Amino acid sequence: MSFRANSNFGGIPTTHQGYKHNRSMRPNGVDSAAFKEKALRELDRLSNKVDDLTDHPLVQRVKPYVPALSRFFIVATFYEDSFRIISQWSDQVFFLWNYRHLPYFFVVLFLLLVVISMTVGATMLVLRKRLFVATGTLCACIVLQGLVYGLYGASFILRNVSVIGGLLIAFSDSIVQSKTTFGMLPELNNKDGKTRGLILLAGRLLLVVLFITFTFSKNWFTVLLTIIGTICISVGFKTKLASLLLGLILTFYNVTVNNYWFYYSSKRDLLKYEYFQNLSIIGGLLLVVATGAGELSLDEKKKIY
């Protein structure tokens, strides 16, 4: 978010009864109800395969470390941005002082405050210490940097909204249902579950905002998968499968498109910024795979009904 050199900035059987028209048939002769049922069965099969992966011995060994790794991915962009401000200190000050016409004293104080806040907040989130303060601090850094640097582009806004979604998901992971209740009242558990569900829902909705841009710049097959995955995550349907799908898509494009390590010009800064922002969103998706969609989701409703 800090200033960068490139700142511009199998066939389904059909039935016929004489010449009677079958209303359930599509014009191409495919039974829509049977087609839908077959598609849902295939989706269930893929979803079950993802769930079965958790039983694999190798996954069981890695599983305890996945949340911590996900949280590190989520805050990676804050570490990168802090390092960028420090390593390009004179450029940052020059831009805000001369181009944004902000007082010199304010610029220096603001940059110092942002670097300290992002570094401390990111570290607290990784270590799961005072997560409410850490999440609020990092979200505030995103908003304040956008205002101070004058970054109002659609791509910047969508990308940072998704990062905030990842932060909310990381915060919701810290909310666990109480193991004990006062006076044997189960409402405490329900309250915790609903709070976590609301935060997870907000996090899921914000997290997938970035993928709106995919509908403008990628091939039709990627767009189709992205739309399906985005809808599934938003409503909490087959959430783990959808999160894994979008995570793989974003990882592929992050490595092949935002490969900043091949560049040594001003373009390197922009690609590096987008790479670490995407890494944060990948961390949020990975955390959803590990924790699930939460109480306010179709996946949870299916368990009840």
C-alpha positions in Angstrom: 0.0 0.0 0.0 3.0 2.3 0.4 4.2 4.4 -2.5 5.9 2.5 -5.3 8.0 3.6 -8.2 5.2 2.6 -10.6 2.7 4.6 -8.7 0.2 5.1 -11.6 -0.1 3.5 -9.3 -23.3 -40.5 -19.3 -26.1 -39.7 -21.4 -29.2 -39.4 -19.3 -32.1 -41.6 -20.3 -35.1 -39.9 -21.7 -38.7 -41.1 -21.7 -41.4 -40.6 -24.3 -45.0 -41.6 -23.9 -46.3 -41.5 -27.4 -46.3 -37.9 -28.5 -46.9 -36.5 -25.1 -44.6 -33.6 -24.3 -42.4 -34.1 -21.2 -42.2 -30.7 -19.4 -39.1 -31.7 -17.4 -37.1 -32.1 -20.6 -34.8 -29.4 -21.9 -35.0 -28.5 -25.6 -31.9 -30.6 -26.2 -33.5 -33.6 -24.7 -31.8 -33.6 -21.3 -33.9 -34.2 -18.2 -33.2 -31.0 -16.1 -34.0 -32.7 -12.8 -31.8 -35.7 -13.5 -29.0 -33.4 -14.8 -29.2 -31.4 -11.6 -29.2 -34.5 -9.4 -26.2 -35.9 -11.3 -24.3 -32.6 -10.9 -24.9 -32.5 -7.2 -23.8 -36.1 -6.8 -20.6 -35.3 -8.6 -20.1 -32.2 -6.4 -20.7 -34.3 -3.3 -18.1 -36.8 -4.5 -15.5 -34.1 -5.0 -16.3 -32.5 -1.7 -16.0 -35.9 0.1 -12.6 -36.4 -1.4 -11.5 -33.1 0.0 -12.8 -34.0 3.4 -11.2 -37.4 3.2 -7.8 -35.7 2.7 -7.9 -34.8 6.4 -7.7 -38.4 7.3 -4.5 -38.9 5.4 -1.5 -39.5 7.7 0.6 -36.8 6.1 -2.2 -34.3 6.3 -2.8 -35.2 10.0 0.9 -34.4 10.7 0.7 -31.0 9.0 -2.9 -30.1 10.0 -2.0 -28.6 13.5 0.3 -26.1 11.7 -2.1 -25.1 9.0 -3.9 -22.3 11.0 -0.5 -20.7 12.0 0.7 -20.9 8.4 -2.5 -19.4 7.2 -2.3 -16.5 9.6 1.3 -15.9 8.5 0.2 -15.7 4.9 -2.6 -13.4 5.8 -0.3 -10.9 7.4 2.6 -11.3 4.9 1.6 -8.2 3.0 1.9 -6.1 6.2 5.5 -7.4 6.8 6.4 -6.7 3.2 4.9 -3.2 3.3 6.7 -2.3 6.5 10.0 -3.5 5.0 9.3 -1.5 1.9 8.6 1.8 3.8 11.9 1.3 5.7 14.0 0.4 2.7 12.5 3.2 0.6 12.2 5.8 3.4 13.4 8.8 1.4 11.1 8.0 -1.5 8.1 7.6 0.8 8.7 10.9 2.6 9.3 12.7 -0.7 6.1 11.4 -2.3 3.8 12.3 0.7 5.6 15.6 1.3 5.9 16.9 -2.3 3.1 15.2 -4.2 0.5 14.8 -1.5 1.5 18.1 0.0 1.3 16.9 3.6 3.3 18.5 6.4 6.8 17.0 6.8 6.4 16.3 10.5 3.1 14.6 9.9 4.6 12.4 7.1 7.5 11.2 9.3 5.2 10.5 12.3 2.6 8.7 10.1 5.2 6.5 8.4 6.8 5.6 11.8 3.3 4.8 13.3 2.3 2.7 10.3 5.5 0.6 10.3 5.3 -0.1 14.1 1.5 -0.8 13.9 1.7 -3.2 11.0 4.7 -5.0 12.4 3.3 -5.4 15.9 -0.2 -6.1 14.8 0.9 -8.8 12.3 3.1 -10.4 14.9 0.2 -10.4 17.5 -2.1 -12.0 14.9 0.3 -14.8 14.1 0.9 -15.5 17.8 -2.9 -15.2 18.5 -2.3 -12.5 21.1 -5.0 -9.8 21.7 -6.5 -10.6 18.3 -9.2 -8.0 18.6 -6.6 -5.2 18.9 -4.4 -6.8 16.3 -7.2 -7.1 13.7 -8.5 -3.6 14.3 -5.0 -2.2 14.1 -4.3 -3.8 10.7 -7.7 -2.9 9.3 -7.1 0.7 10.4 -3.6 0.7 8.6 -5.3 -0.4 5.4 -7.9 2.3 5.5 -5.5 5.1 6.6 -2.8 4.3 4.1 -5.4 4.4 1.3 -6.6 7.8 2.4 -3.1 9.3 3.0 -1.6 7.9 -0.2 -4.7 8.8 -2.2 -5.2 5.3 -3.5 -8.8 5.1 -4.8 -8.5 2.7 -7.8 -11.0 -0.1 -8.1 -8.3 -2.8 -8.1 -6.6 -1.4 -5.0 -10.0 -1.2 -3.1 -11.1 -4.7 -4.1 -7.8 -6.2 -3.2 -7.7 -4.6 0.2 -11.3 -5.4 1.0 -10.3 -9.1 0.4 -7.3 -8.7 2.8 -9.7 -7.3 5.4 -11.9 -10.4 4.9 -8.8 -12.6 5.5 -8.2 -10.7 8.8 -11.8 -11.2 9.9 -11.5 -14.9 9.2 -8.3 -15.1 11.2 -10.0 -13.2 14.1 -13.0 -15.6 14.0 -10.7 -18.6 14.3 -9.9 -17.3 17.8 -13.5 -17.4 18.9 -14.1 -20.9 20.3 -17.3 -22.1 21.9 -17.1 -22.2 25.7 -16.4 -25.6 27.2 -18.2 -24.7 30.4 -21.3 -22.8 31.1 -22.5 -20.8 34.1 -25.5 -22.5 35.7 -25.6 -25.1 32.9 -26.9 -22.5 30.5 -26.2 -23.5 26.9 -26.9 -20.0 25.6 -23.2 -19.1 26.1 -22.1 -21.6 23.6 -24.8 -20.5 21.1 -23.7 -16.9 21.6 -20.1 -17.7 20.8 -21.1 -19.8 17.8 -23.3 -17.0 16.4 -20.7 -14.4 16.9 -18.1 -16.5 15.2 -20.6 -17.3 12.4 -21.3 -13.7 11.8 -17.6 -12.7 11.6 -16.9 -15.7 9.4 -19.8 -14.8 7.1 -18.5 -11.2 6.8 -15.0 -12.5 6.2 -16.1 -14.9 3.5 -18.0 -12.2 1.7 -15.2 -9.8 1.8 -12.5 -12.4 1.0 -14.0 -13.2 -2.4 -14.4 -9.6 -3.5 -11.0 -9.8 -5.2 -12.2 -12.4 -7.6 -14.6 -10.0 -9.3 -11.6 -8.8 -11.3 -11.1 -12.3 -12.6 -14.3 -11.9 -14.7 -12.5 -9.2 -16.8 -9.1 -10.5 -17.4 -9.0 -14.4 -17.5 -10.2 -17.1 -19.9 -13.8 -18.2 -19.8 -13.1 -21.5 -18.0 -11.2 -19.7 -15.2 -14.0 -17.2 -15.0 -16.6 -20.0 -14.7 -14.8 -21.8 -11.9 -14.2 -18.5 -10.2 -17.9 -17.5 -10.3 -19.0 -20.9 -9.0 -16.3 -20.9 -6.2 -17.2 -17.3 -5.2 -20.9 -18.1 -5.0 -20.3 -21.3 -3.0 -18.0 -19.5 -0.5 -20.4 -16.6 -0.1 -23.4 -18.9 0.8 -21.2 -21.4 2.6 -22.0 -24.3 0.3 -19.2 -26.9 -0.2 -17.0 -24.3 1.3 -13.9 -26.3 1.8 -13.9 -27.5 -1.8 -14.7 -24.0 -3.2 -11.9 -22.4 -1.0 -9.4 -25.0 -2.1 -10.4 -24.4 -5.8 -10.1 -20.6 -5.5 -6.8 -20.9 -3.6 -5.3 -23.1 -6.3 -6.4 -20.7 -9.0 -5.1 -17.7 -7.2 -1.8 -19.5 -6.4 -1.3 -20.4 -10.1 -1.8 -16.9 -11.3 0.2 -15.4 -8.4 3.2 -17.5 -9.4 2.9 -17.1 -13.1 1.8 -13.5 -13.4 3.1 -11.8 -10.3 6.6 -13.3 -10.5 8.4 -10.2 -9.4 11.7 -12.1 -8.9 12.2 -12.0 -12.6 12.1 -8.2 -12.7 14.6 -5.5 -11.7 12.8 -2.4 -12.8 10.1 -0.3 -11.3 7.6 -3.0 -12.3 9.1 -5.3 -9.7 7.6 -3.2 -6.9 4.1 -3.4 -8.2 4.3 -7.1 -8.9 5.7 -7.7 -5.4 2.9 -5.7 -3.8 0.3 -7.7 -5.7 2.1 -11.0 -5.0 2.0 -10.5 -1.2 -1.6 -9.2 -1.3 -2.7 -12.3 -3.1 -0.7 -14.4 -0.6 -2.7 -12.9 2.2 -6.0 -13.8 0.4 -4.6 -17.3 -0.2 -4.0 -17.5 3.6 -7.6 -16.6 4.2 -8.8 -19.3 1.8 -6.5 -21.8 3.4 -7.9 -21.0 6.9 -11.4 -21.5 5.6 -10.4 -24.9 4.3 -9.1 -25.7 7.8 -11.9 -24.2 9.9 -15.0 -24.6 7.7 -17.7 -22.0 6.9 -19.1 -21.5 10.4 -22.6 -21.5 11.7 -24.2 -19.2 9.1 -23.7 -21.4 6.1 -25.6 -23.9 4.0 -23.0 -26.5 5.0 -24.0 -26.1 8.6 -27.7 -26.1 7.9 -27.3 -29.5 6.1 -25.8 -31.0 9.2 -28.9 -29.8 11.2 -31.6 -30.9 8.7 
